[in-house]
Amino acid sequence: MKPYQANMLNVLTLITMSLWAYFAYEPTPEKMSPSLTTFIPLFFGVILLICNNGLKKENKVIAHVAVLITLLSVIGLTKPFMSAIDEERFMAVFRVGLMILTGVIALITFIKSFIAARRKS
């Protein structure tokens, strides 16, 4: 898998899972409306989507920005993931776990491409 493809997989997952979490929200007596924090992965997904064209053109600066944004999103998703596990919200575990998984896949792909480019030069 090429870095821009892994990035696009991550982008689609971040955006769709974020929207799913917002629109499929089930209100509870404690919390009647969904939190706007569900849009944070969507924000990261949009930034990564903007980076995707630069990744296709193998722009090093954009690739490093994409790695940083991807890493921040994976780190940022760990707390919601642990909360979802603790509260036994299985759909949230699935959504956040999928976002973390695609982020890790993208990170691995980026790192492999950096190593290959370094060996080439």
C-alpha positions in Angstrom: 0.0 0.0 0.0 1.3 3.4 -0.9 1.3 6.2 1.7 -1.4 8.3 0.0 -3.6 5.2 -0.2 -3.1 4.5 3.5 -3.8 8.1 4.2 -7.0 8.1 2.2 -8.2 5.0 4.1 -7.5 6.8 7.4 -9.2 10.0 6.1 -12.3 8.1 5.1 -12.5 6.3 8.4 -11.9 9.4 10.5 -14.6 11.3 8.7 -17.2 8.6 8.4 -16.8 7.3 12.0 -17.0 10.9 13.4 -20.2 11.6 11.5 -21.6 8.3 12.5 -20.9 9.0 16.2 -22.6 12.4 15.9 -25.7 11.4 14.0 -26.2 8.0 15.7 -26.0 9.5 19.2 -28.5 8.1 21.6 -29.5 10.6 24.3 -29.4 9.7 28.0 -31.0 11.5 30.9 -27.5 12.9 31.9 -26.7 14.0 28.4 -29.4 14.9 25.9 -27.3 16.1 22.9 -24.1 14.8 21.4 -20.8 16.5 22.2 -19.1 18.6 19.5 -15.9 16.8 20.4 -17.1 14.0 18.1 -16.0 16.3 15.3 -12.3 16.4 16.3 -11.5 13.2 14.3 -13.4 14.8 11.4 -11.2 17.9 11.7 -8.0 15.7 11.6 -9.5 13.8 8.6 -10.1 17.0 6.6 -6.5 18.2 7.3 -5.2 14.8 6.1 -7.4 14.9 3.1 -5.8 18.3 2.1 -2.4 16.6 2.5 -3.3 13.7 0.3 -2.4 15.4 -3.1 1.0 16.3 -1.7 1.5 12.7 -0.6 0.7 11.5 -4.2 3.4 13.9 -5.4 5.8 12.5 -2.7 6.3 16.0 -1.1 8.5 15.4 1.9 7.2 18.3 4.0 3.6 17.3 3.4 4.4 13.7 4.2 5.9 14.8 7.6 2.9 17.0 8.4 0.6 14.0 7.6 2.6 11.8 9.9 2.4 14.3 12.7 -1.3 14.8 12.3 -1.9 11.0 12.1 0.2 10.4 15.2 -1.7 13.2 17.1 -5.0 11.7 16.1 -4.0 8.2 17.2 -2.7 9.5 20.5 -5.8 11.7 20.9 -8.2 8.7 20.3 -6.7 6.6 23.1 -8.7 8.3 25.9 -12.1 8.1 24.2 -11.2 4.4 23.4 -10.5 3.6 27.0 -13.6 5.5 28.2 -15.8 3.6 25.7 -14.3 0.3 26.9 -14.9 1.3 30.6 -18.5 2.3 29.9 -19.1 -0.8 27.8 -20.3 1.3 24.8 -19.5 -1.3 22.2 -20.3 0.7 19.1 -18.1 3.5 20.3 -15.3 0.9 20.9 -15.8 -0.3 17.3 -15.8 3.2 15.8 -12.8 4.6 17.8 -10.9 1.3 17.5 -11.3 1.4 13.8 -10.0 5.0 13.6 -7.0 4.0 15.7 -6.4 0.9 13.6 -6.4 2.8 10.3 -4.2 5.5 11.9 -1.6 2.9 12.9 -1.8 1.3 9.4 -1.1 4.8 7.9 1.8 5.4 10.3 3.4 2.1 9.5 3.0 2.8 5.8 4.5 6.3 6.2 7.5 4.9 8.2 8.1 2.2 5.6 8.1 4.7 2.8 10.5 7.0 4.7 12.9 4.1 5.2 12.7 3.1 1.5 13.3 6.7 0.4 16.3 6.9 2.8 17.8 3.7 1.4 17.3 5.0 -2.1 19.3 8.1 -1.6 
